[in-house]
Every structure is written in C-alpha cells, then in structure tokens.
Amino acid sequence: MKAGKTLALERCRQLLAELHIDHDADLAAEIVQAALRLAADKPGRADMKLVLRALKELRYGFKMFRPYHDRRKVSIFGSARTARTDPDYQTACDFGRQIATAGFMVITGAGSGIMEAGHEGAGQANSFGVAIKLPFEQETNPVIAGDEKLAHFRYFFSRKLMFVKETHAVALFPGGFGTHDEAFELLTLVQTGRANPMPLVMIERPGGDYWPCWERFVRENLLRRNLISPEDTALWTITDNVRQAVDAITTFYRNYHSLRFRDGQIIMRIRHAPDESEINALRHDFADLFDRGTLALLNGRESEPAPVPVPEMPRLVFEFNRRSPARLYMLIDRLNRLGRLDSTPDSQRNRRAGY
C-alpha cells in the first residue's frame, strides 16, 4: 500500500512538471494526491462538491489578498442593521478613517451597517470585502461593490479562515449573533494559540455600555467560575474612544513585528533589541513561558533558514510551553514599552510590514 501511495505521488509530481508548475510543487503534488484519494473513498457527490467549492473559494481569496501581503490589515465586525444615523455607524466610519491613515487596510463582510461604515471611513482603495451568500440581509455595500478586492463566499468556514489568515488586528462593534460568533471564535483561537497574537479591540459610541455589559458577563460567569484564566482578560481592549482604539492596534506593532513557530520554538521578530539588563528582566519575569532553556537574542540571519524575512530585524527565540498564549501577549506588551524605540510614523511602519 505504501509503495502504491508513493507511486501515485510521483505521478502527481510528473504531471505538475509537464504543466511547468515548479513553485511549491511538492505541496501541490500532495494536494492533487489528496483529491484523488478523496475520490477513491467515494464520499458522495455532495461531499465532493463541498470540497471543490471550498478549495475554489480559498484559491480566489488567496489570489485576491496576495498583491497586498505587505500591508497590515484590520478586520471590522459589527451589525449589518446599524443605521447610518446611529452613533455607532459614525464611530465605525471614524475608526476606518483613522486606522487607514495609520497605514492599515480594512476587511469587512462587505454588507451594510458597521461594515459599510468601516469601508466608508477607510475608502475603497484601503478596503477588502469578504462577503457571505445569504438568503436575506446581505447586500454588498456601494463602497466596495464591483471592486477587485471583493470576494463572495458560500461557506462561513472558508470565509472565516480568510478573515483570520489575512488580518493583523480585529475591531468589534456592537452586533448580533454573527458579531459574537466572530468575537468568541477569535478569542478561542488566540487563547489556544491557534492564531498568531493580534490586538482585539471592542469599540462603540462614546458613553455606550454594550461591551462593558459583555465584559461583566464574561468576568462574572466565566472568570469567577474559573472557566477562563485571569490573564485571559488581557486578550481584549474595550473603549468608546476611536483614538484609543487605533492606538491599541498601532502600539501592538510598535516594537513587536511578527512570529513563527519552528521545531517547538517561537521565533519572534522585533524592531529593536532589548539591552542586557532588559533581557535578564524578561527571562526572570516570563520564565513561566519557557518549556526548556531560556530566552535568547539572535540576529535575523542566525535564527531562521534562508530566505530570511526582514533579515535586518533581531529575533527573540525560546521554547514556548503553549500553556498560556495570554501571557505571550503580556511579553509583547513589555517589548512594546521598552525604551529607545524609533519614531517612525504609524502610517509608514504599517505599510512596510515586510512579511
């Protein structure tokens, strides 16, 4: 059986070679092999259609976002029912405008209400639409309609994957079931370490009580019963001030740049390296994060195999025990509060993400 699988994989590779597909050909061959195995399992036509549609949706989404891979993006969630006269609409519009000025693009579900407000504020050139096909309550807003940065999805799961994969921050405005679905899914992903660290900001009209009521429920019914950990409350920021919301996002990337996992290690890229005393303090204060060993400071070319993304940046490397991603947020916050950070404007820093 193993020999048969190896032979099938080799035939897939030969086919790709004949088609002159050489970029990541090994992975492409495995995708083709998996599709053939699925067909051999005879799962039923409906299941085959599901896989085909999902693959097509993901392919289109990847293709749409690819030209903008070097720009950071913020996903905006909120109710499609919010009227243009609602103060939350105006707040979302202002947020979209200010976060675009800071160098970010925005991603919304492309509908009306809060989604349209985010696009209106950011402008079409700085907007993506990731729409879902529904039998009601979902029409593409006029800001993003007809734009090349608009994609329509049949499945929520493929659409959600695109949101999480492409975003670097999340702004949540008051909304219904869909907004809470997105909020708790994102919190689950970052709490369990299945999504890279990113700022989650919950924002509404000045003086509003929507998110404070939500937080009160979480603290009284989840935290008080030990269903979440105290440090998990560091995963979100609640504010009714647009400037504070934008600052929470831009400050998250003040020194921290990005990270990747390799062989059980975290390789964290930062803009400015801590000095020796700061490194020692980090080793002491965050020792609970390390599975074995301690925190090491390396330059980019020492720590990652070629090609090295943003090779000019120093790296912090450690074996992460994965027990508390929320504590990882606290480490990032400490790094962002170190001295000697540059004064590069947010708009320039976030346009040059350099992945």
C-alpha positions as CSV (number, residue, x, y, z in Angstrom):
1,M,0.0,0.0,0.0
2,K,2.8,2.4,0.9
3,A,4.5,1.7,-2.4
4,G,1.3,2.4,-4.2
5,K,0.9,5.8,-2.4
6,T,4.5,6.7,-3.2
7,L,3.9,5.8,-6.9
8,A,0.7,7.9,-7.0
9,L,2.5,10.9,-5.5
10,E,5.4,10.5,-8.1
11,R,2.8,10.5,-10.9
12,C,1.3,13.7,-9.5
13,R,4.7,15.3,-9.5
14,Q,5.3,14.3,-13.1
15,L,2.0,15.8,-14.1
16,L,3.0,19.1,-12.4
17,A,6.3,19.0,-14.2
18,E,4.6,18.6,-17.5
19,L,2.5,21.6,-16.7
20,H,5.6,23.6,-15.8
21,I,4.4,24.1,-12.2
22,D,7.5,24.2,-10.1
23,H,6.6,26.6,-7.3
24,D,6.0,24.5,-4.1
25,A,5.5,21.6,-6.5
26,D,5.9,19.1,-3.6
27,L,2.9,20.6,-1.8
28,A,0.9,20.9,-5.0
29,A,1.5,17.2,-5.7
30,E,0.2,16.3,-2.3
31,I,-3.0,18.4,-2.8
32,V,-3.6,16.5,-6.1
33,Q,-2.9,13.2,-4.4
34,A,-5.4,14.1,-1.6
35,A,-8.1,14.9,-4.1
36,L,-7.5,11.6,-5.9
37,R,-7.7,9.7,-2.6
38,L,-10.9,11.5,-1.7
39,A,-12.5,10.4,-5.0
40,A,-11.3,6.8,-4.3
41,D,-13.1,6.9,-1.0
42,K,-16.4,7.5,-2.8
43,P,-17.7,10.0,-0.2
44,G,-20.8,11.0,-2.3
45,R,-21.3,13.8,-4.8
46,A,-22.5,16.4,-2.2
47,D,-19.3,16.0,-0.2
48,M,-17.2,16.2,-3.3
49,K,-19.0,19.5,-4.3
50,L,-18.3,20.8,-0.8
51,V,-14.6,20.2,-1.0
52,L,-14.4,21.6,-4.6
53,R,-16.3,24.8,-3.7
54,A,-14.2,25.4,-0.6
55,L,-11.0,24.9,-2.5
56,K,-12.1,27.3,-5.2
57,E,-13.1,29.9,-2.6
58,L,-9.8,29.7,-0.8
59,R,-7.9,29.9,-4.1
60,Y,-9.8,33.0,-5.1
61,G,-9.3,34.6,-1.6
62,F,-5.5,33.9,-1.6
63,K,-5.2,35.4,-5.1
64,M,-7.2,38.5,-4.1
65,F,-5.1,39.2,-1.0
66,R,-1.7,38.3,-2.4
67,P,-0.8,41.7,-4.0
68,Y,-1.3,43.3,-0.6
69,H,0.6,40.9,1.5
70,D,3.0,43.6,2.7
71,R,0.2,45.8,4.2
72,R,-1.2,45.2,7.6
73,K,-5.0,44.8,7.8
74,V,-7.8,45.2,10.4
75,S,-11.0,43.1,10.3
76,I,-14.0,45.1,11.3
77,F,-17.1,43.2,12.6
78,G,-20.5,44.6,13.7
79,S,-24.2,44.6,12.9
80,A,-25.5,44.9,9.3
81,R,-28.6,46.5,10.8
82,T,-26.9,49.6,12.2
83,A,-28.4,52.7,10.5
84,R,-26.3,55.4,9.0
85,T,-27.8,57.8,11.6
86,D,-26.7,55.6,14.5
87,P,-23.8,56.9,16.6
88,D,-22.1,53.5,16.3
89,Y,-22.1,53.9,12.5
90,Q,-20.4,57.3,12.8
91,T,-17.8,55.8,15.3
92,A,-17.1,52.9,12.9
93,C,-16.7,55.4,10.0
94,D,-14.2,57.5,12.1
95,F,-12.3,54.4,13.1
96,G,-12.0,53.3,9.5
97,R,-10.7,56.7,8.5
98,Q,-8.1,56.8,11.3
99,I,-6.9,53.3,11.0
100,A,-6.3,53.8,7.3
101,T,-4.4,57.0,8.0
102,A,-2.2,54.9,10.3
103,G,-1.3,52.6,7.3
104,F,-3.7,49.7,7.7
105,M,-6.2,48.3,5.3
106,V,-9.6,47.2,6.5
107,I,-11.5,43.9,5.9
108,T,-15.3,43.7,6.4
109,G,-18.1,41.3,5.4
110,A,-19.0,43.8,2.7
111,G,-22.5,44.3,3.9
112,S,-24.4,47.3,5.2
113,G,-24.3,48.9,8.7
114,I,-21.0,48.7,10.5
115,M,-19.4,47.0,7.5
116,E,-20.3,49.8,5.2
117,A,-19.2,52.4,7.8
118,G,-15.7,50.8,8.0
119,H,-15.4,50.9,4.3
120,E,-16.7,54.4,4.0
121,G,-14.1,55.7,6.5
122,A,-11.2,53.8,5.1
123,G,-12.1,54.4,1.4
124,Q,-12.4,51.9,-1.4
125,A,-8.6,51.8,-2.0
126,N,-7.9,50.6,1.5
127,S,-10.9,48.2,1.8
128,F,-11.4,44.5,1.3
129,G,-14.8,42.8,1.2
130,V,-15.3,39.2,2.2
131,A,-19.0,38.6,1.7
132,I,-21.1,35.7,2.6
133,K,-24.0,34.5,0.4
134,L,-27.2,34.6,2.5
135,P,-30.9,34.4,1.6
136,F,-31.5,37.7,3.3
137,E,-29.9,40.7,5.0
138,Q,-26.7,40.7,3.0
139,E,-26.3,43.0,0.1
140,T,-22.9,44.3,-1.0
141,N,-22.4,47.9,0.2
142,P,-21.9,50.6,-2.5
143,V,-18.3,51.4,-1.3
144,I,-16.9,48.0,-2.2
145,A,-19.4,46.8,-4.8
146,G,-17.6,45.9,-8.1
147,D,-14.1,46.3,-6.6
148,E,-11.4,43.8,-7.4
149,K,-10.9,43.4,-3.6
150,L,-14.3,41.8,-3.1
151,A,-14.9,38.1,-2.8
152,H,-18.2,36.2,-2.2
153,F,-18.1,33.0,-0.1
154,R,-20.7,30.3,0.1
155,Y,-19.3,28.8,3.3
156,F,-18.8,30.5,6.6
157,F,-15.8,28.3,7.5
158,S,-13.8,29.3,4.4
159,R,-14.7,32.9,4.8
160,K,-13.7,32.9,8.5
161,L,-10.4,31.3,7.6
162,M,-9.7,34.1,5.2
163,F,-10.5,36.7,7.9
164,V,-8.2,35.1,10.4
165,K,-5.4,34.4,8.0
166,E,-5.2,37.8,6.5
167,T,-5.9,40.1,9.5
168,H,-3.4,41.6,11.9
169,A,-6.0,43.1,14.3
170,V,-9.7,43.0,14.9
171,A,-12.1,45.8,15.7
172,L,-15.5,44.6,17.1
173,F,-18.5,47.0,17.1
174,P,-22.0,46.2,18.6
175,G,-23.7,43.5,16.7
176,G,-25.9,40.4,16.9
177,F,-25.2,36.6,16.8
178,G,-22.6,37.0,14.0
179,T,-20.6,39.5,15.8
180,H,-20.4,37.4,19.0
181,D,-19.7,34.3,16.9
182,E,-16.6,36.1,15.4
183,A,-15.6,37.6,18.8
184,F,-15.6,34.3,20.7
185,E,-14.1,32.3,17.8
186,L,-11.2,34.8,17.6
187,L,-10.8,34.8,21.4
188,T,-10.7,31.0,21.3
189,L,-8.1,30.9,18.6
190,V,-5.7,33.3,20.3
191,Q,-6.3,31.8,23.7
192,T,-5.4,28.4,22.5
193,G,-2.5,29.6,20.3
194,R,-4.2,28.6,17.1
195,A,-3.9,32.1,15.7
196,N,-0.9,34.4,15.9
197,P,-1.1,37.2,18.5
198,M,-3.1,40.2,17.4
199,P,-4.9,43.0,19.1
200,L,-8.7,42.6,19.7
201,V,-10.4,45.9,20.3
202,M,-14.1,46.2,21.3
203,I,-15.4,49.7,20.5
204,E,-18.6,51.6,20.4
205,R,-20.2,55.1,20.6
206,P,-19.0,57.4,23.4
207,G,-20.7,56.5,26.6
208,G,-22.1,53.2,25.3
209,D,-22.5,50.2,27.6
210,Y,-22.6,47.3,25.0
211,W,-19.1,46.0,25.6
212,P,-18.9,46.8,29.3
213,C,-22.0,44.6,29.7
214,W,-20.4,41.9,27.7
215,E,-17.2,42.1,29.8
216,R,-19.3,42.0,33.0
217,F,-20.9,38.7,31.8
218,V,-17.5,37.2,31.0
219,R,-16.0,38.2,34.3
220,E,-19.0,37.1,36.4
221,N,-19.9,33.9,34.6
222,L,-16.6,32.7,33.1
223,L,-13.7,34.2,35.2
224,R,-15.5,33.8,38.6
225,R,-16.2,30.2,37.9
226,N,-12.6,29.6,36.7
227,L,-13.7,28.7,33.2
228,I,-11.1,31.1,31.9
229,S,-7.8,32.3,33.5
230,P,-7.3,35.8,34.9
231,E,-4.6,36.6,32.3
232,D,-7.1,35.8,29.5
233,T,-8.7,39.2,30.2
234,A,-5.5,40.7,28.6
235,L,-6.6,39.4,25.2
236,W,-9.1,42.3,24.5
237,T,-9.4,46.1,24.9
238,I,-12.7,47.8,25.5
239,T,-13.0,51.5,24.7
240,D,-15.5,54.1,23.5
241,N,-12.8,56.3,22.1
242,V,-11.7,55.9,18.5
243,R,-8.2,57.3,19.1
244,Q,-7.6,54.9,21.9
245,A,-8.8,52.0,19.7
246,V,-6.4,53.0,16.9
247,D,-3.6,53.4,19.5
248,A,-4.2,49.9,20.9
249,I,-3.7,48.5,17.5
250,T,-0.7,50.5,16.3
251,T,1.1,50.2,19.7
252,F,0.8,46.4,19.5
253,Y,3.2,46.7,16.5
254,R,5.4,49.4,17.9
255,N,8.3,47.0,18.6
256,Y,6.8,43.6,18.0
257,H,6.7,42.7,14.3
258,S,5.6,39.0,13.9
259,L,6.5,35.5,14.9
260,R,6.7,32.0,13.6
261,F,6.9,28.5,15.2
262,R,9.7,26.2,14.3
263,D,10.5,22.8,15.9
264,G,8.8,23.8,19.2
265,Q,10.4,27.2,19.3
266,I,8.9,30.7,18.9
267,I,11.0,33.0,16.7
268,M,9.7,36.5,17.5
269,R,10.8,39.3,15.2
270,I,11.2,42.7,16.9
271,R,12.3,46.1,15.6
272,H,14.7,47.0,18.5
273,A,16.6,44.5,20.7
274,P,16.4,44.8,24.5
275,D,19.7,45.6,26.2
276,E,21.3,43.0,28.5
277,S,19.5,44.2,31.7
278,E,16.2,44.2,29.9
279,I,16.8,40.7,28.5
280,N,17.6,39.4,32.0
281,A,14.4,41.0,33.4
282,L,12.4,39.3,30.6
283,R,14.0,36.0,31.4
284,H,13.0,36.3,35.0
285,D,9.5,37.8,34.6
286,F,8.4,35.4,31.9
287,A,10.2,32.2,32.9
288,D,6.8,30.5,33.0
289,L,6.5,30.7,29.2
290,F,9.7,28.6,28.6
291,D,9.4,24.9,28.2
292,R,13.1,24.3,28.4
293,G,16.1,26.7,28.4
294,T,15.5,30.4,28.4
295,L,15.1,33.5,26.2
296,A,17.9,34.0,23.5
297,L,18.5,37.1,21.5
298,L,19.8,36.5,17.9
299,N,20.1,38.5,14.8
300,G,17.8,37.5,11.9
301,R,20.2,35.6,9.8
302,E,21.3,33.4,12.7
303,S,17.8,32.4,13.7
304,E,16.0,31.5,10.5
305,P,16.8,29.4,7.5
306,A,17.1,31.3,4.2
307,P,15.3,33.1,2.7
308,V,15.0,35.2,5.9
309,P,12.0,37.5,6.2
310,V,13.0,41.1,7.2
311,P,16.6,39.9,7.9
312,E,17.6,43.3,9.4
313,M,15.4,42.6,12.5
314,P,16.7,41.0,15.7
315,R,14.9,37.8,16.9
316,L,13.9,36.6,20.4
317,V,13.9,32.8,20.4
318,F,12.6,30.5,23.1
319,E,10.8,27.1,23.5
320,F,7.2,28.1,24.3
321,N,5.3,25.7,26.5
322,R,2.0,26.9,24.9
323,R,0.1,26.8,28.2
324,S,-0.8,30.5,28.2
325,P,-0.9,32.4,25.0
326,A,-2.3,35.3,27.0
327,R,1.0,35.6,28.8
328,L,2.6,35.8,25.4
329,Y,0.5,39.0,24.9
330,M,2.0,40.3,28.1
331,L,5.5,39.7,26.8
332,I,4.7,41.5,23.6
333,D,3.3,44.4,25.7
334,R,6.5,44.6,27.7
335,L,8.6,44.6,24.5
336,N,6.5,47.4,23.1
337,R,7.1,49.5,26.2
338,L,10.9,49.3,26.1
339,G,12.9,52.4,25.6
340,R,14.9,53.5,22.5
341,L,12.1,52.8,20.1
342,D,12.0,54.6,16.8
343,S,9.7,57.5,15.9
344,T,8.7,56.2,12.5
345,P,5.1,57.3,11.8
346,D,2.5,54.5,12.2
347,S,1.4,55.0,8.5
348,Q,5.0,54.2,7.3
349,R,5.6,51.4,9.8
350,N,2.4,49.6,9.0
351,R,2.8,50.0,5.2
352,R,6.2,48.3,5.4
353,A,5.2,45.1,7.2
354,G,7.7,43.2,5.2
355,Y,6.5,39.6,5.5
